[in-house]
């Protein structure tokens, strides 16, 4: 944390305001939701986090993250989504599970080695659990749980539902692990779980190894959750914004028709020729501010920041929203405006304050995958469909339905008609 503060001080980009909870290390309630040890990638610290993150990045890259192979998977899944969207036949529908099923299938193919059919009941149940948990951890209940952990655990209500949901998700991953153990071929690892099992075998004699079953289950679950909810929520927010601003959608259609056309499947290489589309997607990410509070960090030493003393081991939330909405970096931070990422000539313009994936050593491991997914899903859907709101665009409210650690868009319905 101290190193990250030093890096930020030397950068021209604004440093995120921080919220120090006063707790030592991870907040108590999240430990209680995962008794025994703080496992997985997101909530671990120190040597455990270093080893798991290094292994995860290497494995994701080996299975195509940022490469042509994963692009082809996304393009295939995008075409499956188009066929599924055609079944709505222009009638109003809630896009929540359309987007989550599609996005989840990408990370499922990397973690579990297979995709799921859209109507698979177990798959839909899992996505329901993820969606419900995302709402619970961003509700006022979560704030009460963090402030009064012991009291909230003694009362009936959301804590027990959240804990049950996490147990059900862990059981699903554990069953997949057992299946992988029975069919593992050391010479041909199929996915993240196979690679983790092989790493466990390599370090079986190391009593201090971080490659344990609990870490495997939680790491796989972290990837499954993060790889599903953040991108699908961004898509959901993005299409609500396009309903609010139909002129933006019209410009996107014009650029897609000019660069890609109506017949060829969009490819990631098209992004360099589509500055307006790239700017709109960046602005959707900035404006929707999906993870305003950032992911919890922990200070590695006693430190003074802007006159405040923060002791070693304090849980700190770097508030990404203070950078994404910084008036010194964006002319109209509270307004959706793609020109934030366009220069006077209409070319794409980078901005150092664009940090929806966080910054520093704990930047999102799936950033490259998420960026590829967002471009290909947005362009493929818009290439094939016109959007129509069931209410007057002026009446659409973009205020998050829930805003805590994450921002959740209000529930809405839209209509799609083939182009």
C-alpha positions, 0 to 999 in steps of 0.5 A, a space after each residue: 500500500 505504501 509503494 502504491 501511494 508513492 507511485 500515485 504521488 509521482 503520477 499526474 493522475 489523481 490519487 483515489 481518496 481512501 476509506 480506512 475502516 479501522 479494522 485490522 486486516 480483513 473485516 470480521 464478517 467476511 472471515 466468518 463467511 469463510 471460516 478457517 482461513 482467508 482463501 482465494 485471490 480477492 481476500 488473501 494477503 501477503 505470500 498467499 496472495 502473491 503466489 495465487 495471483 502469479 499462478 492465476 495470471 500465468 494460467 489465464 494467459 496459458 488458456 488464452 487471455 489476451 490471445 486469439 484463442 479466447 477471442 474466438 470463444 467470445 465471438 462464438 458465445 456472442 453469436 449464441 447470444 444473438 440467436 437467444 436475443 432473437 427469441 424475444 421477437 421484439 417484445 420487452 424483456 429484462 436483459 439481466 440473465 441474457 447477459 450474465 449467462 453469456 458472460 459467465 460461459 466465457 469464464 466457465 470455459 476457462 475455469 471448468 473447461 466447458 460452457 453451459 446451455 442457456 436453459 441449464 437449470 443448475 447454471 441458472 440457479 448458480 447465476 441467481 445465487 451470484 446475482 443475489 449475493 452481489 445485491 446483498 453485499 451492496 445493500 445497507 445490510 452489508 454496512 450494518 454487518 461490517 459495523 456490527 458483525 456479531 450482532 447481525 450474525 445473531 439476528 435472522 435475516 440476510 447474513 444467513 442467506 448470504 452464508 448459505 449462498 456462498 456454501 452452495 456456490 462452494 459446493 458446486 465448485 467442489 463437485 467440479 473439482 472431484 470430477 476433475 480429479 477422477 478424469 485428470 490427465 497430467 499431460 493435458 490440463 484442460 482448465 484452471 482446476 486441472 492446473 491447480 490440481 497439478 500444482 498441488 501435486 507438485 507441492 505435496 511435500 511442502 507443508 507451507 504450500 499455499 496450493 491447498 484445496 480450500 484455496 483452489 475452491 475459493 480461487 475458482 469461485 472468485 474467478 467465476 463470480 468476478 468474471 460473471 457479475 462485473 462485465 454483465 452488470 456493465 453491459 446491463 448498465 451500458 444498454 440502459 444508458 444507450 436507451 437514455 441517449 438514442 443519438 449515441 446508439 445511432 452514431 455507434 450503428 453508423 461506425 459499426 456499419 462503416 468499419 465492420 458492415 452487417 455480415 462480418 463478425 466483429 473482431 478485436 482488431 476492429 477496435 483501433 478503427 472505431 474511436 467512437 465505439 471505444 470512447 463510448 465503452 470507456 465512458 460507460 465504464 467510467 459513468 456506471 462506476 461499477 466498483 466505486 469503493 474498490 476492493 479492500 486493501 491492507 496497509 503493509 506498514 504505518 503510513 501518513 497520507 494527506 495528513 492522516 495516520 494509518 497503522 500497519 494492517 488497517 483495511 483500506 478501501 481506495 475509492 475509485 469513484 473519486 478518480 472516475 468522477 474527478 472534475 480535474 480529469 473529466 469536464 462533466 464527470 456527472 454527465 454521460 459524455 463520450 467526448 471525455 475520451 475523444 480529442 478534437 479530431 475525433 480520435 480516441 484519447 486516453 485518460 490516466 484517471 480511467 481506472 475502473 479495474 483499480 491500479 497498482 499490484 492488485 489491479 484486476 487480473 481479468 482486465 484484458 479479458 473484460 475489455 475484450 468481452 465488452 467490445 465484442 459483446 457491445 458491437 455484436 449486439 448493436 450490429 444485429 439489433 436496433 434498441 427501443 425503450 418502452 418508456 420515454 428516454 427522458 424518463 429513464 433514471 440512471 441512478 443506481 438501484 443499489 450503490 455500495 461496494 458495487 453499483 447496480 443499475 435499476 431493473 428495466 426492460 428493452 425491445 430489440 428489433 433485427 436490423 
